[in-house]
Amino acid sequence: MDNRHRSATQSDVAKEVGVSRTLVSFAFRGAPGVSEETKQAIFDAAKRLGYRPNAVAADLARKHRSAVGLHLLDIRNEVYADILSGVRMALPQDGNRLILSVSRSVDGEDHGALESLIEARVGIIIAATLLDSDERVHELAKIVPLVSVTRPVDGVDSVYSDDAAGARAATEHLIRLGHTRIAHLAGPVYDGHTVRRQSYAQTMRDAGLKPLLLEADDFTQDAGQRAAAKLLAMTDRPTAIFTHNDPLALGAREAAYALGLSLPSELSLVGYDNSRTSGLHGIDLTSVDLHAVELGRIAGTVALERLSNPDGPAADKRLTPQLVVRNSTAPPVGNSQM
């Protein structure tokens, strides 16, 4: 039999070192009873032979699942890349494996990404962002522990930014500049994802202004451009648009330029996320910073705590967002108020 392409096994390592396969298993699992000298000899032999331990099998042997699954709604949105960076900061480099799963759609209908993490037998899932109903989230949390990021869910570990405060700050900024026709470009309605639109509408009413809300088809830049084109085609078009996220704002920016509108003199724009793109020269998008990296870091810490204490109370970690004012907002034409 040709063994040239056969993967090395624990038995091969044990034969190389001259110890039992059980002792090799103990060494890779970090179990007591293996001297440092023997452990190093086992690791050196494993490296020479090209042996790679099966982490899933190790978890099963320990009867403990240490892998952390990370579900991202849309990797094209920079906020999720920042959350990933934060999660990595929290996890020990030589400890918990991180298994990544990205949704294939942003319409809330793709359950395959989450199910793939469950099938991978992860110990916990960090989910950013879930579009499932609260009921479905609770069902998932019964199958495997879950940390919901960017969206609070009662009874489930949650790490999120105060969307009501963020939307209020964005809307009040535009009102202070003198805008009265302020539209909100929202995404589709899902459980836990209507706080920004509600806060915008309430802030407008508190100021004696009429809310103007339009839903985009999804949360992407293309959807933002299509929806904003409708807003800007209105006879009494808005002089300012506040969007649910930065991709929608960038889409609205493209729609404005396609119509020959000048930003910010003829249209002010405020996004939400404070993505890296929003701060680029020439874009200079005013945006609400939800502190995505910090959300990821805290979520990673919460996940580790849940793995070590499965029966503890649900964590509720809320961050305060910050409005970052750039050059995409200004008083409307004919209003010199600053």
C-alpha positions as CSV (number, residue, x, y, z in Angstrom):
1,M,0.0,0.0,0.0
2,D,1.3,3.5,-1.0
3,N,1.5,5.6,2.2
4,R,3.2,8.6,0.6
5,H,0.1,10.8,0.7
6,R,-1.4,9.4,3.9
7,S,-1.8,12.0,6.7
8,A,0.2,11.4,9.8
9,T,-1.7,10.1,12.8
10,Q,-1.3,10.2,16.6
11,S,0.0,6.6,16.3
12,D,2.7,7.8,14.0
13,V,3.8,10.5,16.4
14,A,3.7,8.0,19.3
15,K,5.9,5.6,17.4
16,E,8.3,8.4,16.5
17,V,8.7,9.4,20.2
18,G,8.4,6.0,21.7
19,V,5.4,6.6,23.8
20,S,1.8,5.5,23.8
21,R,-0.8,7.0,21.5
22,T,-2.8,7.8,24.7
23,L,0.0,10.0,26.0
24,V,0.1,11.8,22.6
25,S,-3.6,12.4,22.9
26,F,-3.1,13.8,26.5
27,A,-0.4,16.1,25.3
28,F,-2.5,17.7,22.6
29,R,-5.5,18.0,24.8
30,G,-3.5,19.7,27.5
31,A,-4.4,17.0,30.0
32,P,-2.3,16.5,33.2
33,G,0.2,13.7,33.5
34,V,2.6,14.6,30.6
35,S,5.9,16.1,31.5
36,E,7.0,19.3,29.8
37,E,10.0,17.4,28.3
38,T,7.8,14.6,26.8
39,K,5.2,17.1,25.6
40,Q,7.9,19.1,23.7
41,A,9.2,15.9,22.2
42,I,5.7,15.0,21.0
43,F,5.1,18.4,19.5
44,D,8.5,18.4,17.7
45,A,7.8,14.9,16.3
46,A,4.3,16.0,15.2
47,K,5.8,19.0,13.4
48,R,8.4,16.8,11.6
49,L,5.7,14.3,10.5
50,G,3.2,17.0,9.5
51,Y,0.6,15.8,12.0
52,R,-2.3,18.2,12.6
53,P,-4.6,17.4,15.6
54,N,-8.3,17.2,14.8
55,A,-9.8,20.0,16.9
56,V,-13.3,18.7,16.5
57,A,-12.3,15.3,17.7
58,A,-10.5,16.9,20.6
59,D,-13.6,18.7,21.6
60,L,-15.6,15.5,21.5
61,A,-13.0,13.7,23.6
62,R,-13.2,16.5,26.2
63,K,-17.0,16.5,26.0
64,H,-16.6,20.3,25.6
65,R,-17.0,22.4,22.5
66,S,-14.5,25.2,22.5
67,A,-14.9,26.5,18.9
68,V,-16.5,29.9,18.4
69,G,-18.7,30.4,15.4
70,L,-19.0,33.9,13.9
71,H,-22.0,34.6,11.6
72,L,-21.8,37.8,9.5
73,L,-24.7,39.2,7.6
74,D,-22.8,40.8,4.8
75,I,-19.0,40.8,4.5
76,R,-19.2,43.6,1.9
77,N,-20.3,46.0,4.6
78,E,-17.2,47.1,6.4
79,V,-18.9,47.2,9.8
80,Y,-18.9,43.4,9.8
81,A,-15.2,43.3,8.9
82,D,-14.6,45.5,11.9
83,I,-16.7,43.3,14.2
84,L,-14.6,40.3,13.0
85,S,-11.4,42.2,14.0
86,G,-12.9,42.9,17.4
87,V,-13.8,39.3,18.0
88,R,-10.3,38.2,17.0
89,M,-8.9,40.6,19.6
90,A,-10.9,38.8,22.4
91,L,-10.1,35.2,21.5
92,P,-6.7,33.8,22.7
93,Q,-4.4,33.1,19.8
94,D,-3.6,29.6,20.9
95,G,-7.1,28.8,22.3
96,N,-10.6,28.8,20.8
97,R,-10.9,28.2,17.1
98,L,-12.9,30.8,15.2
99,I,-15.2,29.4,12.4
100,L,-16.6,32.0,10.1
101,S,-19.9,31.8,8.2
102,V,-21.3,34.6,6.0
103,S,-24.8,34.9,4.8
104,R,-25.4,34.5,1.1
105,S,-28.1,37.1,1.1
106,V,-29.3,40.2,3.1
107,D,-33.0,39.5,2.8
108,G,-33.3,37.4,6.0
109,E,-34.1,34.2,4.2
110,D,-30.7,32.5,4.3
111,H,-30.6,30.1,7.3
112,G,-27.9,28.0,5.8
113,A,-25.0,30.1,7.2
114,L,-26.1,29.6,10.8
115,E,-27.0,26.0,10.3
116,S,-23.5,25.3,8.9
117,L,-22.0,26.6,12.2
118,I,-24.4,24.3,14.2
119,E,-23.3,21.4,12.0
120,A,-19.6,22.3,12.7
121,R,-20.4,21.6,16.4
122,V,-19.2,25.0,17.6
123,G,-19.6,25.7,21.3
124,I,-21.2,29.1,20.8
125,I,-22.3,31.4,17.9
126,I,-21.6,35.1,17.7
127,A,-24.2,36.4,15.3
128,A,-23.9,39.8,13.6
129,T,-26.5,40.6,12.4
130,L,-29.5,38.4,12.9
131,L,-32.6,39.2,10.8
132,D,-34.6,36.3,12.1
133,S,-37.6,36.8,14.3
134,D,-37.2,36.9,18.1
135,E,-38.9,33.6,18.3
136,R,-36.4,32.0,15.8
137,V,-33.5,33.6,17.7
138,H,-34.7,31.9,20.9
139,E,-35.0,28.6,19.1
140,L,-31.4,28.9,17.9
141,A,-30.2,29.8,21.3
142,K,-31.7,26.6,22.7
143,I,-29.7,24.5,20.2
144,V,-26.4,26.3,20.8
145,P,-25.5,29.3,23.0
146,L,-25.8,32.6,21.0
147,V,-24.4,36.1,21.3
148,S,-26.5,38.6,19.3
149,V,-24.4,41.6,18.1
150,T,-25.9,44.9,17.0
151,R,-29.3,43.8,18.1
152,P,-30.6,43.2,21.6
153,V,-32.8,40.1,22.2
154,D,-34.3,39.6,25.6
155,G,-33.0,36.5,27.4
156,V,-30.1,36.1,24.9
157,D,-26.6,37.5,25.4
158,S,-26.6,40.8,23.5
159,V,-23.9,43.3,22.6
160,Y,-25.2,46.4,20.7
161,S,-25.1,50.1,20.2
162,D,-27.9,52.4,21.4
163,D,-29.7,52.9,18.1
164,A,-32.3,55.2,19.5
165,A,-29.6,57.6,20.7
166,G,-27.6,57.4,17.4
167,A,-30.6,58.1,15.2
168,R,-31.7,61.0,17.4
169,A,-28.2,62.5,17.2
170,A,-28.2,62.2,13.4
171,T,-31.7,63.7,13.0
172,E,-31.1,66.5,15.5
173,H,-27.8,67.5,13.7
174,L,-29.8,68.0,10.5
175,I,-32.5,70.0,12.3
176,R,-29.9,72.2,13.9
177,L,-28.5,73.0,10.5
178,G,-31.9,74.3,9.5
179,H,-33.3,71.4,7.5
180,T,-37.0,70.8,7.7
181,R,-37.5,68.3,4.8
182,I,-35.5,65.4,6.2
183,A,-36.1,61.9,4.9
184,H,-35.0,58.6,6.4
185,L,-33.9,55.9,4.1
186,A,-34.6,52.7,6.0
187,G,-34.0,49.0,5.3
188,P,-36.6,46.3,5.3
189,V,-38.6,45.6,8.5
190,Y,-37.2,42.8,10.7
191,D,-37.6,42.1,14.4
192,G,-35.2,44.3,16.3
193,H,-34.2,46.5,13.4
194,T,-36.8,49.3,13.5
195,V,-35.3,51.4,16.4
196,R,-33.5,53.8,14.1
197,R,-36.5,54.6,12.0
198,Q,-38.7,55.0,15.1
199,S,-36.2,57.3,16.8
200,Y,-35.9,59.4,13.7
201,A,-39.7,59.8,13.4
202,Q,-40.1,60.7,17.0
203,T,-37.3,63.3,16.8
204,M,-38.9,64.9,13.8
205,R,-42.3,65.0,15.5
206,D,-40.8,66.5,18.7
207,A,-39.4,69.3,16.5
208,G,-42.8,69.9,14.9
209,L,-41.7,68.3,11.6
210,K,-43.3,65.7,9.4
211,P,-41.3,62.4,9.0
212,L,-40.7,61.2,5.5
213,L,-39.7,57.5,5.4
214,L,-38.8,55.3,2.5
215,E,-37.8,51.6,2.7
216,A,-35.0,50.3,0.5
217,D,-35.2,46.8,-0.9
218,D,-32.3,45.7,1.2
219,F,-29.3,47.2,3.0
220,T,-26.9,47.5,0.1
221,Q,-25.5,50.5,-1.8
222,D,-27.4,49.5,-5.0
223,A,-30.7,49.4,-3.0
224,G,-29.9,52.8,-1.5
225,Q,-29.3,54.3,-5.0
226,R,-32.6,53.0,-6.3
227,A,-34.6,54.2,-3.3
228,A,-32.9,57.6,-3.1
229,A,-33.6,58.2,-6.7
230,K,-37.3,58.0,-5.9
231,L,-36.9,60.5,-3.0
232,L,-35.0,63.0,-5.1
233,A,-37.5,62.8,-7.9
234,M,-40.2,64.2,-5.7
235,T,-41.5,67.7,-6.5
236,D,-40.8,68.9,-3.0
237,R,-37.7,66.7,-2.6
238,P,-35.9,66.5,0.8
239,T,-32.9,68.7,1.4
240,A,-31.4,66.0,3.7
241,I,-31.4,62.2,4.0
242,F,-30.5,60.1,7.0
243,T,-29.9,56.5,6.1
244,H,-30.0,53.2,8.1
245,N,-26.4,52.5,7.3
246,D,-23.4,53.7,5.3
247,P,-24.0,51.6,2.2
248,L,-27.4,53.1,1.8
249,A,-25.9,56.6,2.2
250,L,-23.3,55.9,-0.4
251,G,-26.1,54.7,-2.8
252,A,-28.0,57.9,-2.1
253,R,-24.8,59.9,-2.9
254,E,-24.6,58.2,-6.3
255,A,-28.3,59.0,-7.0
256,A,-27.7,62.6,-6.1
257,Y,-24.7,63.0,-8.4
258,A,-26.6,61.2,-11.2
259,L,-29.3,64.0,-10.9
260,G,-26.6,66.7,-10.9
261,L,-27.2,67.7,-7.3
262,S,-24.3,69.1,-5.4
263,L,-23.4,67.8,-1.9
264,P,-23.8,69.2,0.7
265,S,-25.2,72.5,-0.7
266,E,-28.2,70.9,-2.4
267,L,-28.4,67.7,-0.3
268,S,-27.1,66.8,3.1
269,L,-26.4,63.1,3.8
270,V,-25.9,61.2,7.1
271,G,-25.1,57.6,7.3
272,Y,-24.8,55.0,10.1
273,D,-21.8,52.8,10.9
274,N,-18.9,55.2,10.5
275,S,-17.2,52.8,8.1
276,R,-13.7,53.4,6.8
277,T,-15.1,54.4,3.4
278,S,-17.2,57.2,5.0
279,G,-14.0,58.9,6.1
280,L,-12.2,58.8,2.8
281,H,-11.2,62.1,1.2
282,G,-13.8,63.1,-1.3
283,I,-16.5,61.1,0.4
284,D,-16.4,62.7,3.9
285,L,-19.7,61.2,5.0
286,T,-21.2,62.4,8.3
287,S,-22.0,59.1,10.0
288,V,-23.0,57.6,13.4
289,D,-20.1,55.6,14.9
290,L,-21.5,52.4,16.5
291,H,-18.0,51.3,17.6
292,A,-18.0,48.1,15.6
293,V,-14.6,46.9,16.6
294,E,-15.5,47.3,20.3
295,L,-18.8,45.5,19.7
296,G,-16.8,42.6,18.3
297,R,-14.3,42.6,21.1
298,I,-17.0,42.7,23.8
299,A,-19.0,40.0,22.0
300,G,-15.9,37.8,21.9
301,T,-15.4,38.3,25.7
302,V,-19.1,37.5,26.4
303,A,-18.8,34.3,24.3
304,L,-15.8,33.1,26.3
305,E,-17.6,33.9,29.5
306,R,-20.7,31.9,28.4
307,L,-18.5,28.9,27.5
308,S,-17.1,28.9,31.0
309,N,-20.4,29.6,32.7
310,P,-23.3,28.1,30.6
311,D,-25.9,28.8,33.2
312,G,-25.2,32.5,34.0
313,P,-27.7,35.3,33.4
314,A,-27.9,36.8,29.8
315,A,-25.4,39.6,29.2
316,D,-26.8,43.0,28.1
317,K,-23.9,45.2,26.8
318,R,-25.0,48.5,25.3
319,L,-22.6,51.0,23.9
320,T,-23.3,54.7,23.3
321,P,-22.8,55.7,19.6
322,Q,-21.2,58.9,18.5
323,L,-22.0,61.2,15.6
324,V,-19.0,62.0,13.5
325,V,-19.6,65.2,11.5
326,R,-17.9,65.5,8.2
327,N,-18.4,67.5,5.0
328,S,-21.6,65.7,3.7
329,T,-23.9,67.9,5.8
330,A,-24.4,71.7,5.7
331,P,-27.3,74.2,6.1
332,P,-29.8,74.0,3.2
333,V,-29.6,76.6,0.4
334,G,-30.9,80.0,1.6
335,N,-30.3,79.1,5.3
336,S,-27.1,80.4,6.8
337,Q,-27.7,78.9,10.2
338,M,-24.8,76.9,11.5
